[in-house]
Amino acid sequence: MKIVVIGPQHPDSLPKCSAETFRALGNEVLTVDERKVLKVSLDKDLSRGKMKKWSILKLRLADYAMKIFPNFENKIYNRIADLSADFQPDLVITHSTWVPPESLLRLKKNTNAKIVCWFPDHPGNLGRQYLLSGCYDYLFFKDKYLVSMAKRINQNAAYLPECCEPKWHKRITLSEEELKKYTCDVTIAGNLYYYRAKIFEELSKYCDVKIWGPPIPRWLKTNLNKFHQNQLVTEEEKAKAFSGAKIVINTFQGEVEGINLRTFEAAGCGAFQICEYREEIEKLFIPGEEIETFRNLDELNEKVKFYLANPEKRKEIADKGYKRAHEDHTYTKRITELLSIIKEL
């Protein structure tokens, strides 16, 4: 098929992974990155593992401008719709909730393609709910709460959890220099906010902590600055960071019934992971055998101390989680399922 993938093509992003998987499955793929249309590029920063404050500001200003001025938003996304239609695709897939209905209708008018969205975020980031406008032929959500919400208003919707990319989410043997950089008791890769900060402030009292990700927001008052590495880790660098840690801590923000991307990435990198509990985890991994979970801070502290003292048990669980992730939770598996559902439609 001829497929258009709309979304940022930066490292580790769902649009990039989707596009590469569609190509690997034998499809002709056109990628359309909103940032390129906006003339806002972060590629240089991201390739160096940095996300500089000026770059973040540029991206946010462009984002705010689209939200404040609907005509500007429509202009940008109409351009994206036209670029997509020129390719005359069979399928258009977006990974954003911000494509306006007007632009989707414009795309429908100029192509016979099925238009779907695989939304990789939690319910709190639905924004203006453009996804529920009725312009998509099919919606895929990682959170079953959103699937139910869409179906209540007669939208075609299905559950499709996130996954790992074995090309870079894999076990990596670290060099001596890399061991010095990445070795620690516990780590996380992601944004820092108060909920996560409170958890890591507690862990930092007795653990060697390393936090990877964008700079700490200026409004966040925390004592974690000395533990923050001020570096983004993506793809193989993320695999190295997870490989160097004895424990990867995985907390959620906003997920109701869904599981975040880091769950699959950490397992795919062969890391031992303690993940915030959600009932859905039990359908994806076996708690206590392929992954560990916690329901509150006291339980997390107890399990961190136990597993730091029991490396053999950590390895046993990490090995089983690694096998499960690479067998059942890859982009190839997810994209194949997505295409199967669309063909039935």
Secondary structure in CASP SS format (residue, H / E / C, confidence):
PFRMAT SS
TARGET T0000
AUTHOR 0000-0000-0000
METHOD secondary structure of the structure
MODEL  1
M C 1.00
K E 1.00
I E 1.00
V E 1.00
V E 1.00
I E 1.00
G C 1.00
P C 1.00
Q C 1.00
H C 1.00
P C 1.00
D C 1.00
S C 1.00
L H 1.00
P H 1.00
K H 1.00
C H 1.00
S H 1.00
A H 1.00
E H 1.00
T H 1.00
F H 1.00
R H 1.00
A H 1.00
L C 1.00
G C 1.00
N C 1.00
E E 1.00
V E 1.00
L E 1.00
T E 1.00
V E 1.00
D C 1.00
E H 1.00
R H 1.00
K H 1.00
V H 1.00
L H 1.00
K C 1.00
V C 1.00
S C 1.00
L C 1.00
D H 1.00
K H 1.00
D H 1.00
L H 1.00
S H 1.00
R C 1.00
G C 1.00
K C 1.00
M C 1.00
K C 1.00
K H 1.00
W H 1.00
S H 1.00
I H 1.00
L H 1.00
K H 1.00
L H 1.00
R H 1.00
L H 1.00
A H 1.00
D H 1.00
Y H 1.00
A H 1.00
M H 1.00
K H 1.00
I H 1.00
F C 1.00
P H 1.00
N H 1.00
F H 1.00
E H 1.00
N H 1.00
K H 1.00
I H 1.00
Y H 1.00
N H 1.00
R H 1.00
I H 1.00
A H 1.00
D H 1.00
L H 1.00
S H 1.00
A H 1.00
D H 1.00
F C 1.00
Q C 1.00
P C 1.00
D C 1.00
L E 1.00
V E 1.00
I E 1.00
T E 1.00
H C 1.00
S C 1.00
T C 1.00
W C 1.00
V C 1.00
P C 1.00
P H 1.00
E H 1.00
S H 1.00
L H 1.00
L H 1.00
R H 1.00
L H 1.00
K H 1.00
K H 1.00
N H 1.00
T C 1.00
N C 1.00
A C 1.00
K E 1.00
I E 1.00
V E 1.00
C E 1.00
W E 1.00
F E 1.00
P C 1.00
D C 1.00
H C 1.00
P H 1.00
G H 1.00
N H 1.00
L C 1.00
G C 1.00
R C 1.00
Q C 1.00
Y H 1.00
L H 1.00
L H 1.00
S H 1.00
G C 1.00
C C 1.00
Y C 1.00
D C 1.00
Y E 1.00
L E 1.00
F E 1.00
F E 1.00
K C 1.00
D C 1.00
K H 1.00
Y H 1.00
L H 1.00
V H 1.00
S H 1.00
M H 1.00
A H 1.00
K H 1.00
R H 1.00
I C 1.00
N C 1.00
Q C 1.00
N C 1.00
A E 1.00
A E 1.00
Y E 1.00
L C 1.00
P C 1.00
E C 1.00
C C 1.00
C E 1.00
E C 1.00
P C 1.00
K C 1.00
W C 1.00
H C 1.00
K C 1.00
R C 1.00
I C 1.00
T C 1.00
L C 1.00
S C 1.00
E H 1.00
E H 1.00
E H 1.00
L H 1.00
K H 1.00
K H 1.00
Y H 1.00
T C 1.00
C E 1.00
D E 1.00
V E 1.00
T E 1.00
I E 1.00
A E 1.00
G C 1.00
N C 1.00
L C 1.00
Y C 1.00
Y H 1.00
Y H 1.00
R H 1.00
A H 1.00
K H 1.00
I H 1.00
F H 1.00
E H 1.00
E H 1.00
L H 1.00
S C 1.00
K C 1.00
Y C 1.00
C C 1.00
D C 1.00
V E 1.00
K E 1.00
I E 1.00
W E 1.00
G C 1.00
P C 1.00
P C 1.00
I C 1.00
P C 1.00
R C 1.00
W C 1.00
L C 1.00
K C 1.00
T C 1.00
N C 1.00
L C 1.00
N H 1.00
K H 1.00
F H 1.00
H E 1.00
Q C 1.00
N C 1.00
Q C 1.00
L C 1.00
V C 1.00
T C 1.00
E H 1.00
E H 1.00
E H 1.00
K H 1.00
A H 1.00
K H 1.00
A H 1.00
F H 1.00
S H 1.00
G H 1.00
A E 1.00
K E 1.00
I E 1.00
V E 1.00
I E 1.00
N E 1.00
T C 1.00
F C 1.00
Q C 1.00
G C 1.00
E C 1.00
V C 1.00
E C 1.00
G C 1.00
I C 1.00
N C 1.00
L H 1.00
R H 1.00
T H 1.00
F H 1.00
E H 1.00
A H 1.00
A H 1.00
G H 1.00
C C 1.00
G C 1.00
A C 1.00
F C 1.00
Q E 1.00
I E 1.00
C E 1.00
E E 1.00
Y C 1.00
R C 1.00
E H 1.00
E H 1.00
I H 1.00
E H 1.00
K H 1.00
L C 1.00
F C 1.00
I C 1.00
P E 1.00
G C 1.00
E C 1.00
E C 1.00
I E 1.00
E E 1.00
T E 1.00
F E 1.00
R C 1.00
N C 1.00
L H 1.00
D H 1.00
E H 1.00
L H 1.00
N H 1.00
E H 1.00
K H 1.00
V H 1.00
K H 1.00
F H 1.00
Y H 1.00
L H 1.00
A C 1.00
N C 1.00
P H 1.00
E H 1.00
K H 1.00
R H 1.00
K H 1.00
E H 1.00
I H 1.00
A H 1.00
D H 1.00
K H 1.00
G H 1.00
Y H 1.00
K H 1.00
R H 1.00
A H 1.00
H H 1.00
E H 1.00
D H 1.00
H C 1.00
T E 1.00
Y H 1.00
T H 1.00
K H 1.00
R H 1.00
I H 1.00
T H 1.00
E H 1.00
L H 1.00
L H 1.00
S H 1.00
I H 1.00
I H 1.00
K H 1.00
E H 1.00
L C 1.00
END
